[in-house]
Amino acid sequence: MSEMSDFQRKFLAHGLGQKLWTQEEFDQHLSEAKAQIMAVAIETSRTAIMIEREACAELVDKLASLEEEGETCTALKNAAEAIRDRIPSQRQ
């Protein structure tokens, strides 16, 4: 990492001498940023779960295709569909 210039050190130490936000404004912006980060984290987690769920269902489908038609094959196909339908509102 490179050394900071004199300007950078002074700026970080003293800023511009102006108050950019009040503490209340800062807290409000910080709360909004945290809420946005949480929303993205939740959506990312949901997407990851759906991707993993679909991968599991595909694996069970492959196992079903290796079976002769019958109870085991039907049970595996049903299991794959149940995995996909775990959270129907998220299914596309």
Residue, then its C-alpha position, 0 to 999 in steps of 0.5 A: m500500500s502506498e504512503m498517503s500524501d500530505f493533502q490526504r493526511k490533512f484531509l483525513a485529520h481535519g476534513l474541509g472544516q465544514k459539517l457535512w451532516t448533522q448527527e441525526e442526518f448521518d444516523q438516518h442515512l446510515s439506517e437507510a444504508k443498513a436497510q438496503i444492505m439487509a434487503v440485498a442480503i435477504e434477496t441474495s440468500r433466497t436466490a441461493i436457496m432456490i438455486e440449491r433447491e433446483a440442483c437437488a431436484e435435478l439430482v433426484d430427477k437423475l436418480a429417478s431416470l436410473e430406476e425402472e418404472g415403478e414405485t421407486c421411480t415414482a417416489l423419486k419423481n415426486a420427491a423432486e417435485a416436492i423439493r421444487d415446490r418447497i416455496p411455491s411463491q418463489r418458483q418461476 
